[in-house]
Amino acid sequence: MPIPTDAFFLDHADGLPLQVQLRRQIIAAVAAGRFRPGEKLPSTRALARHLGVARVTVAQAFAELVSTDYLSSRDRSGHYISDTVERRLEAEPPDPAAAGFDWGQRIDGRFLRAQRRDRDHDWRRFAYPFVYGQADPTLVDHAAWRDCAMRTLGRREFDAVTGDLYDADDPELVDHIARQILPRRGISAGRDEILLTMGAQNALWLVAQVLLRAGTACAIEDPCYPGLREILAARGARVLPVPVDGSGLPPDAIPPGVAVVFTTASHQCPTNSTMPLPRRKQLLARAQAQGFAVVEDDYEFEMSFAGAPSPALKAIDRAGAVIYVGSFSKSVFPGLRLGYLVADPRVIAEARALRGMMLRHPPGHMQRTLAHFLSLGHYDAQANRMRRAYARRREVMLAAMAAEGLRLASPEATGGSSFWLAAPGGVDSAELAARLKRREVLIEPGAPFFHQPAAGQGFFRLAYSSIPSEHIPEGIRRIGETLRELGG
């Protein structure tokens, strides 16, 4: 008996192409066992009439499914569910009398406890999302990225990107990082000093695993990037917070006996303050005297609006104590999930071995696509476009915040894609954030950035990477109005 036409439906309001919807629906029905091998599908004419689409839409969907062996076509007979599709295995029914497996005795929950829980995954539905780290798709060169992806998937390069690189990285991408990206930060590095990672978060995790053991002392900035604290908490390291000032991390405040110091010298996270060159040299001298390593997270160096950025710590490190962490999340797009480590070859070799145990290497086709994006000049063009757009948004935001009387906690900061603000006395930024969500505004409360969350209740961060300029004034007006309501 043929499959009836009313077993199919399409959502014409969905942004997904109708042909793709139909193909996915048939594949899902086969996988679930609703459509079985040998069953006949309706004719293309009858199904098109039922779905209210052109016959060619159904015919193309059927043709694609024939090419992937989900359907078979029989002359003068029509289309059938292919006999070659894997049959669905019926699962054993649960036994009500059997005791459930006690995973609570085997999982201690340390990773879940360390995880940050204040982020909104549905941020796009808000009219005024002042959230950090998200991309504005209008600034991403989609056509250029697609062209680079097509080059990577071309016959000439397909063999290179389909193989298992074991513990290696794409040589073209590593070469472009060494020749194009690192020199802009004053860094010179050989191939054995560079390791590709799945973003900066993965790079920090690798460093923590290589350098720290449970109970090992390390120093972090306070406030700092919450993701770093999550990593260190799960690692079991002894974390010693060092309060930052208007110039970033003060080297004299680093406690003795630490093995590693983590810093965001160029754009302190979240205050955006920049560590001046004399302090950078002082930090490196202290590292050499006390024997600790320095991990430099240079997450946003491209976004500087006050002249040339300062050289990276790694650029002026003569002893080789600095491990440099870079990322393409801010300059290309965050979903790319590609970053890199630059360090002494011995550090890189150990991190490479660890990465190999966990994921071998980042996906080869993404590495080669990014290599094309760099080599063909698209990266520079996009970074410049983002820099211009962010500079404009920064101006609009500064004017709007001044009009509403919002107070910058770090007025001297000149870079990055966000502002760090101080709430009026007595206002809890978590309460502010909760009220603003009801008014279509997203902000980041300060508590997650601090070692002691209560210390951050008077601060909040406003970012402008994902909100267009024309939406900024109204969003800031709503923030100012809500602050006045909370302040009485």
N, C-alpha and C positions, 0 to 999 in steps of 0.2 A: 504493500500500500504506500503510495507516495506521501512525502511529508506535506502537510497542508500549508497553504499560503498564509493562514493566520498564525503560523508559528514564527513569522518574521515581522519585524517592525523597525522603523527608522525614526530618529529624532531630527526633524528638519531644522530645529532651532539650535542644535548642537553645532559647534564650530568644526567638528570632525567631518571630513568628506563622506558623503553618503556611501560611496563604494567601499571605503575603509570600514565604515560602520557595519555594512553587510558582511564583509569578510570576517571581521572580528566576531560577529554574532554566530556565524556558522562554525568557526573554529572553537568558540566557547561551548557551543552545543555538542560538538563532537567530543571535546575533552570531558564534558560532564556526562556523556553517555546518552544524551537525549536524541541525538542523531547517530544511527548505527551504520556500520559498513554495509553497503549494498542498497540502502534506502534511496529512493529516487526523489530528486528535488523538483519543485514546480518548474514549468517552462519559464524561460526568460521573459516571454511576453506576459504570461499570467502573473508572475511575481512583480514585474514592473508596474502592471496595472494596479495590483493590490497595494504596492508601496507608494504609488504616485510619483514615480521617477521615470526617466527615459530608459528605454530598453537597453541602450548601450551601457548604462551604469551597472545593471545586473550582469550583462554579458561580460564586461571587463572584470567584475568581481569574481565571477565563475572562472574566467580564464586564468586569473592569478591563482586561484585555489587549485586548479588543475595542475599548474606549473609547480606547485608545492606539494602535490600528492594528497591534498585533502579531498579533492573531487576527481572523478574519472568521467570522461566524455565518451559516450557510445553513439556511433553513427545511427542516425534516424531514430534514436531512442531518447536522448537527453543526457542529463547529468545525474551522477550518483555519488553517494558518499563512498570514498575509495576503500577498497578491501585492504589496502596496505596501511591504513592508519592504525596506530597501536590501540588495542582494545583496553577499555577502562577496567581497572581491577577493582573489584568490590572490596571495601574495607571491612575488617572484622567488626561486628557490632560490639559496643561497649558492654562489659559485664557489670551490672549494677552491684553484684556482691563482692567484686574485686576491690581491694583498697587502692586508692590513688597513689601514684608514686610521689614520694615526699621530696620535692626539689628544695624545699626550705632548709633541709639538712645539708644540702650540697652547695647552695649558693649563698654567699654572705651579704650580697647586695651592695658591695663597696662602690661599684661603678655607678649604680643607680643613685646612691646617696650623694655622690660627687657631682652628678649632672645638674646643670643649670636648667631651671624650669620656668623662667619668666619670659621666654621669647614667644612671639605670636607667629605661628606657621601660616596663618591666613591673613598676613599683613596687607596683602594686595586689595582686600575688600574695604580697607579703610581709606577715606578720602584724603587724609593728611598723615601719611606714614613717615614720621621722622625717625626711622629705624636705620641703624648702622649696618653696613656690609652688604646691602642688597643692591642690585643693579637696576638701572633705568634702561629698558630694552631699546629705547629710541636712540641711545648713545652708542649702542653696540653695532658694529658694521656687519650686519647679518649676511649681506651679499659677499663680502670679502671672506668671512669665515666659511660660508658654504663653498666658495671657490677653492679655498685651501683644503677643505674636507674632500672635495671631488678629486683634487690632485692626489691626495693621499690614497684614495680608493681606486685610482687609475691602475691599469694593468702593469705599468712600469714599476710602480712602488708597492703593489699589493703583496708580493712575496715578502718584502722587508717588514711589513707591519702585521702580517698574520703569524709570524713565527714567535716562539717563546724566546725572549732575550735572556732568560735565566736571571742573573743578577745585574745585567748590563742596562744601559740607558741608550736612547736614540742618539747616536753620535752627532747628528746634525743639530738637534736641539741643544745638546750640551755645548757644542761649538758656538752657537749663536748666543747662549747665555754668557759664555766666557768672553766673547768678542763684542757683543752689543749691550748687554744689560749690566754686567758687573763693572765695566770701566766707568759708567756714569756715576757709580758710587765710589770710584777711586780704587776698586778692587782688581787685583790681578790674580788669576787662579788657573791652574792646569786642570786637565780632565780628571785626574785622580783626586782632585780637591772638591769636586762637585757631585752631588747626588740628587736625583730628582725624587720628589715626594708627592704624596696625594694632598697637596696644599700645605700651608704653614702649620695647621693643627697637627698633621701627621709628622711634620718635621720636628716640632716641639716634643711630640710623644717619643719619637726615635731618640732624640737627644736625652730625654729624661731616662729612658730605659738604658742607654749606653753609659751615662755618667753617674746615675744615682741608684742607690740601693735603699731598701727600707731602713729608715732612721738616719740616712745621710742628710746633713744640713745644707740647705740652699737658701739664697736670699732672693726675694722678689720685691718689685715695687708695690707700694700701697698708696692709692688704688692701683689695680693692674687688670690685665686682660683676664676675664673670668675663665676662659677655656684653659689657660695655663694652670690656674689653681685646681681645676678639675683633674688635670693630668697628674699633678704632683700629689694630690690627695689620694688618687687611686694607686699611685706608685708607693705610697707610704713614706715619702720623704719628710724630713723635719723642715717645715717651711718657716722662715724668719722674715716677716714683712718689714720693709724699710720705707717710712713715709717719704713721699716725694715733695719737692718744693717747686717754685716757679721755673727752675732750671732742670727739672727731672730728678733722677736718682742722685743723692749726695754720697759720694764715695766714702767720706769720713764716717758715715753712719752704718756702713756695712759691718756686721758683727764678725768677730774673729771665728775661725774654724769652719767657714763655709767652703763647700767644694765647688759650687757653681753659683753665679749671679746672673739672673735673667733681667734684661733691660730692653726697653723700647726707646732708645736714645733719640732718634730723629723725630718721632711723633709719639710722645708718651701716651700710653693708653690708660685711661680715657681723657686725660687733661689736655693733650695735644702740645704740651710744652716741649721745647727742644733743648737738649743738653748742649751747652756751649763747648767750643773746642778745648779750652783749658780744663774743663771738668772731664771731658772725655780722656784727655791725656792723664789726668789724675786717676781716673778709674783704671786705666791700663797699667799705670805704675803700681797701684795698689794690688792689682791682680798678679803682677809679677812678684811683688814682695811677699804676698800671702799665699800664692800658689793656687788661686782659684781660677776656674774657667769662666769666661763671659759668653753668654748666649745673647746675641743681638737680633731681636725680631724687628726687621726693617719693613714692616707690613705695608707702608703707605708712602714711600719716599717720593713717588711721582707727583703727589699732590702738595706741592709747595707753592705758596703765593707771595713770598717775600724774598725774591732773588734766588740765587743758586743755593741748593741745599748743602748743609755741612757734609764733609766726607764721612763715610761710615766708620764706625769703630774699627771694623775689619781692615779698612784702608790704611789706618795709622798704627795698626798692631804690628810691632816688630818682633814680638816674642812668640807669636802664633797661638795665643791663648783664646782668641775670639772664634766662636762658631756663629756664622752668619745665616739667618733664616730669611728667605725671600719667597714671594708668592705672586702669581698672576691673577689672583682673585679680584683685586681692585682695578687693575689696569686692563684686563680682558673681560672676564665675567666670573662671578663666584662659583657657578656650576661647573666650571672647567676642572676644578679641584687639582691643580698642578702647582707645585712649589719646588723649592730646592734648598739644599744645605750647602754651605761652603765652609770647609774646615781643613785642618791638617789631614794628610792622606791616611794616617792611622785611625783617626776618628771616622772618616768617610768609609774606610774598609769595614770597620766594625758595624757601622750603621747600615751599610749595604748588606752585610750578612744577615742582620736582624730583619731588614726589610724583605730579604729573600725568603725568610721563614714565614713571614706574614702574608705578603702579596706578590712576591717575586719582583714585579716592577709595575709602575703605572701603565695603563693601556697604551700599547704601541701606536695605535692609530691616532690617539689624542696627542701623543708626543710629536708625531710627524706633522700633524695638522698645525700645531702651534709653531713648529719649526718653520713651516711655510709662511705662517702669519707674521713671524718676525722677519724672515729673509726678504719678503716682498714689500716691506714697508708699512703693512697694515697696522702693526702694533704701534708704531710711532704716530701714525695718523690718528688712531683711535685715542691714544693717551693724550694727544694734544686737544682733540675734540672734547674729551672728558674734562681736561684741565680748564678749558675756556668755559664750558657749561658750569662747572663747579665754582669757578671764580665768580660768575654771574650770580649763581644761587647764593653764594656767600655774601655778596653785596646786598642782595634783596633781604637775606635773613638778618644781617646786621642792622639794616634800617628798620625792619619790622620789630626786632627785639628792642631796639632803642625806643621806638614809639610806644611799646608796651611796658617799658621800664624793667625788662628782664636783665638780670645781672650775670655777667660772665664770671665764672670762677677762675678762669685763666685768660685774662684779657690780653696777655702778651703773646699768646699762641697765634701763629700765622699760617699754619698748614693743616692738612688733613681734610676730611669731608664731614666734620662734625664740630659741635660746640659743647663745652662742658659748663654747665650752669649751676649756680647756687640758688636754691629756693629761699624765699623770704623766711625769716625766723619763725620756727614753730611749724612750718609746713612739711609734712612727710611726703617725699616724692612718690612713694608707693601709692598713697591715697590720691595724689595728684594724677598719677598714671591711670588709676582705676576710674576716676571721674572723667578723664579725657577720653578714654575708650568709649564711653557712652556718648561722646560728642564727635566721634569719627576721627579722633586724633590719637596717634601712637607716639609715645616717648619711651625712653629707657631710664627707669629709676636707678639711683646710684648704689643701692645696697649690694648687688652682686659683684661690684668691682672691688669691694673692700674686704680685708681679712676679717674684720669685725663688721658684719653687715650694718649694725646700728650706726656706724660712723658715716655711712653713705646716705642716710635718710634725708639729708638736706641738700643732696645733689641730684642732677639728672643730665642725661645726654640727649642732644638733638642732632640728628644727622640729616644730610640733604642729598645723598646719592640717589635716592629712589623717589624723590618728590619733585615735580616740575616747578619752575620759578613762579608760575602764575598761581599755584596753590599755597605757596609759602605764607603770604601775608595773612590770609584768613586763618590758616592753621595756628600761626603765632598769636593772632588776636584771640582765638579761643583759649590758648594756653594762658595768656595774660588775664583774661576774664575769669578763668577758673582759679588761678592763683589768688586773685583779689577776693573771690568768694571764700576760699579756704583761709585766707589771712584775716578775714573779718573786716 
